[in-house]
Amino acid sequence: MSKLVYTAIASLDGYVEDERGGFEWARPDEEVHAFANELERPVGTHLLGRRLYETMRVWETFGLDHPSPIVREFGELWRSAEKIVYSRTLETPSTARTRIERRLEPESIRRLKAQATRDLSVGGAELAAQAIDAGLVDELGLFVVPVLVGGGKRALAQQMRSQLELLDERRFAGGFVYLRYRVAQA
């Protein structure tokens, strides 16, 4: 059975976006980006909220001719993965290997996990919160950025409660820290 993993880049105070909706402070350096590529390698399907999808779809063409092999590789990983976008408003996808679903159905995701030969990722803080609340997320990875932004969109829902078991940690030269946890299933 495949795992469903939520990975996010967040400020030390727990935000994926600041109050203006910006996240330029979260840009990974080459070391962090290369590590993130390794995390993406086993992922065959991305479950995405609409807003994250609209941010990430740039990778459909971005990086094709980029001078950095790390950036090119991430684009290749993105393009090769299946994408399921959860949106009540988006009518048609603008990327290949993408389908639209109107809402996250826990039983559908359980079947997908059971049938998949590669891992799944869930992206977008709100969609991830729904998946965690439904007991679907197996692992949670957090890249902590050494910055305080003071407010914005939280990486994890404020009311969320779950037991976590630390599986891995890594410190990077630029100050980022990666933490990977197993989510205890009730």
C-alpha positions in Angstrom: 0.0 0.0 0.0 1.3 3.5 -0.9 1.7 6.3 1.6 0.0 9.7 1.5 2.5 12.4 2.5 1.9 16.0 3.3 5.1 18.1 2.8 5.2 21.9 3.3 7.7 24.7 3.5 6.8 26.9 6.5 8.1 29.8 8.5 9.3 29.1 12.0 6.0 30.4 13.3 4.1 28.0 11.1 3.0 29.8 8.0 3.2 28.7 4.3 2.2 32.2 3.2 2.5 35.6 4.9 -0.4 38.0 5.4 0.0 39.3 1.8 -0.1 35.8 0.4 3.6 36.0 -0.4 6.1 33.1 0.1 9.3 34.5 -1.5 10.9 34.0 1.9 10.5 30.2 1.5 12.6 29.9 -1.7 14.9 26.9 -1.2 18.6 27.1 -2.1 20.2 24.4 -4.3 20.9 22.1 -1.3 17.3 22.1 -0.1 15.9 21.9 -3.6 18.0 18.8 -4.4 16.8 17.2 -1.2 13.2 18.1 -2.0 13.7 16.4 -5.4 14.7 13.2 -3.6 11.4 13.4 -1.6 9.4 13.9 -4.8 11.0 11.0 -6.6 8.7 8.2 -5.1 5.6 10.3 -5.7 3.3 9.2 -8.5 0.3 11.3 -7.8 -0.2 14.8 -6.4 -3.5 15.7 -4.7 -3.7 19.5 -4.9 -5.9 22.3 -3.8 -6.8 24.7 -6.5 -4.6 27.6 -5.3 -1.5 25.4 -4.9 -2.2 23.9 -8.4 -2.3 27.3 -9.9 1.0 28.1 -8.3 2.7 24.8 -9.3 1.4 24.6 -12.9 4.3 26.8 -14.0 6.4 23.7 -13.7 4.6 22.3 -16.8 7.2 24.3 -18.8 9.4 26.1 -16.3 12.8 24.5 -16.0 12.9 22.9 -19.4 15.9 25.0 -20.4 17.0 26.1 -17.0 20.7 26.1 -16.4 20.3 24.3 -13.0 20.0 20.5 -13.3 18.2 20.5 -10.0 15.5 22.8 -11.3 15.2 20.8 -14.6 14.9 17.6 -12.6 12.1 19.0 -10.4 10.2 20.1 -13.6 10.6 16.5 -14.9 9.3 15.0 -11.7 6.3 17.4 -11.7 5.4 16.7 -15.4 5.7 12.9 -15.0 3.3 12.7 -12.0 -0.5 12.4 -12.1 -2.3 15.4 -10.6 -5.7 15.4 -9.0 -7.0 19.0 -8.3 -9.8 19.5 -5.8 -11.8 22.6 -6.8 -15.4 23.7 -6.9 -14.6 26.4 -9.5 -11.9 25.1 -11.8 -13.5 23.7 -15.0 -10.6 22.3 -16.9 -6.9 21.6 -16.1 -4.2 23.5 -17.8 -1.5 20.8 -17.4 -1.1 17.3 -18.7 -1.9 14.2 -16.6 -4.4 16.2 -14.5 -8.0 15.7 -13.6 -10.4 17.8 -11.5 -12.4 16.5 -8.6 -15.0 18.7 -6.8 -14.2 17.4 -3.3 -12.0 15.1 -1.4 -13.7 11.8 -0.8 -11.9 9.7 1.9 -13.0 6.3 0.5 -11.8 7.3 -3.0 -8.3 8.2 -1.5 -8.2 5.0 0.5 -8.8 3.0 -2.7 -6.2 5.1 -4.6 -3.6 4.4 -1.9 -4.4 0.7 -1.9 -4.0 0.4 -5.7 -1.1 2.8 -6.3 2.4 1.5 -6.9 4.0 4.8 -6.0 3.4 7.2 -3.1 0.9 10.1 -3.1 1.4 13.6 -1.9 -1.2 16.0 -0.7 -0.5 19.7 -1.2 -2.3 22.9 -0.1 -2.8 23.5 3.6 -6.6 23.4 3.5 -6.7 20.2 1.5 -4.0 18.6 3.7 -6.0 19.5 6.8 -9.1 17.7 5.3 -6.9 14.7 4.5 -5.3 14.6 8.0 -8.7 15.0 9.7 -10.0 12.1 7.6 -7.1 9.9 8.8 -5.6 9.6 5.3 -2.1 11.2 5.8 0.6 8.7 6.8 3.5 11.0 7.0 4.0 14.7 7.5 7.2 16.5 6.3 8.0 20.1 7.2 10.8 22.3 5.9 11.1 25.0 8.6 12.5 28.3 7.2 14.5 30.5 9.6 12.1 33.4 9.4 9.1 34.7 11.3 6.3 36.2 9.2 3.8 37.0 12.0 0.6 35.7 10.2 -0.9 34.4 7.1 -1.9 31.0 6.0 -1.0 28.3 8.4 0.8 25.1 7.3 -1.3 23.1 9.7 -4.8 23.8 10.9 -4.8 25.5 14.3 -7.4 23.1 15.7 -5.7 20.0 14.5 -4.6 17.4 17.1 -2.6 14.3 16.2 0.2 12.2 17.7 3.4 12.3 15.6 6.5 10.1 15.7 9.7 11.7 14.5 11.2 9.6 11.7 13.9 11.9 10.3 15.5 15.3 10.6 18.0 17.2 8.6 19.7 20.6 9.0 20.8 22.5 5.9 23.7 25.1 5.7 21.3 27.9 4.8 19.3 27.4 8.1 16.4 25.3 6.8 15.5 22.3 8.9 13.5 19.3 7.6 11.4 17.2 9.9 9.5 14.1 8.9 6.9 12.5 11.1 4.7 9.4 11.0 1.1 10.4 11.7 -0.6 8.1 14.3 -3.8 6.8 13.0 -6.7 6.6 15.4 
